[in-house]
Amino acid sequence: MKLEITPAAAKFIRRLVMFDGGPGYGLRLFVSPGGCSGMSAEFSVQPAPAEGDQVFAHEQFKLFLPAQSRLLLDGVTIDFKETATSTGFVFIDPKAKSCGCSTTEAPAFEETV
């Protein structure tokens, strides 16, 4: 399985594990199909992997990934973005097709009277 983690995502994960767990803890990342990017995620800091999880050791933390997450994350880059309107993981999948969320066919806003 090929999985890349950007420095921004690594920093976020490292801080989560450090503040919510401590040494030896890891981040359990459950990814499922959905959302505009094609994936949605649930995550929690855990002292050990759940049954069936595979442990991926990063130089600064551990990821605990269930089987479904491993399938969806193969070839994906995990990034972390923080903007004025949203904060969270961003999954960059070169195999994914655009969902059309950013098309210009519909107006960006509608004024109501």
C-alpha positions in Angstrom: 0.0 0.0 0.0 1.3 3.4 -0.9 0.2 6.3 1.3 1.7 9.8 1.6 1.2 12.2 4.4 2.0 15.9 3.9 4.0 17.8 6.5 0.8 19.7 7.5 -1.1 16.5 8.0 1.8 15.0 10.0 1.9 18.0 12.3 -1.8 17.8 12.9 -1.7 14.0 13.6 1.3 14.4 15.9 -0.4 17.1 17.9 -3.6 15.1 18.2 -1.7 12.0 19.5 0.5 14.1 21.8 -2.4 16.0 23.5 -5.1 13.3 23.5 -2.9 10.2 24.2 0.8 10.3 24.7 3.7 8.0 24.0 2.7 4.7 22.4 -0.7 6.0 21.3 -1.7 6.2 17.6 -4.4 7.7 15.4 -7.1 5.3 14.2 -8.3 6.6 10.9 -11.5 5.2 9.5 -12.2 6.3 5.9 -15.4 5.6 4.0 -16.8 6.6 0.6 -18.6 9.9 0.6 -18.2 13.6 0.7 -17.2 15.9 -2.1 -13.7 14.5 -2.3 -15.0 11.0 -2.5 -14.0 10.2 1.1 -15.0 11.1 4.5 -13.1 10.3 7.7 -13.6 9.6 11.3 -10.5 9.5 13.6 -9.7 9.0 17.2 -6.6 8.7 19.3 -6.2 5.1 20.6 -3.7 3.3 22.9 -3.6 0.3 20.5 -4.9 -0.8 17.2 -8.4 -2.4 17.0 -8.6 -6.0 15.9 -8.0 -6.2 12.1 -6.2 -2.8 12.0 -2.9 -2.6 10.4 -0.3 -0.3 12.0 1.6 2.1 9.8 4.6 3.7 11.5 5.4 7.2 10.5 8.6 8.8 11.9 6.6 10.8 14.4 3.4 8.8 15.1 1.5 5.6 14.3 -1.6 5.2 12.1 -4.1 2.4 12.8 -6.0 1.6 9.6 -8.9 -0.8 9.3 -9.1 -2.9 6.1 -11.7 -0.7 4.3 -9.5 2.4 5.0 -6.4 0.7 3.6 -8.3 -0.1 0.3 -9.5 3.5 0.0 -6.2 5.1 0.9 -4.0 3.2 -1.4 -2.2 5.7 -3.6 -3.7 8.7 -1.7 -2.0 11.7 -0.2 -3.4 12.9 3.1 -3.2 16.6 3.6 -4.5 19.0 6.3 -6.0 22.4 5.5 -7.1 25.1 7.8 -9.0 28.0 6.3 -11.5 30.6 7.5 -14.4 28.4 6.5 -13.2 24.8 7.1 -10.6 22.7 8.8 -9.7 19.1 8.3 -8.1 16.3 6.4 -8.0 16.6 2.6 -7.6 13.3 0.6 -5.8 13.8 -2.7 -6.5 10.8 -4.9 -5.1 10.9 -8.4 -7.5 8.1 -9.4 -10.7 10.0 -8.3 -13.0 11.8 -10.8 -14.2 15.3 -10.1 -17.6 15.5 -8.5 -18.4 18.8 -10.2 -18.8 20.7 -6.9 -16.8 23.6 -8.3 -18.5 23.9 -11.6 -19.8 27.3 -12.7 -23.1 26.1 -14.0 -25.0 27.2 -10.9 -24.6 30.6 -9.3 -22.2 30.8 -6.4 -25.0 32.4 -4.2 -28.6 33.4 -4.5 -30.1 36.5 -3.1 -33.4 36.1 -1.3 -35.8 39.0 -0.8 
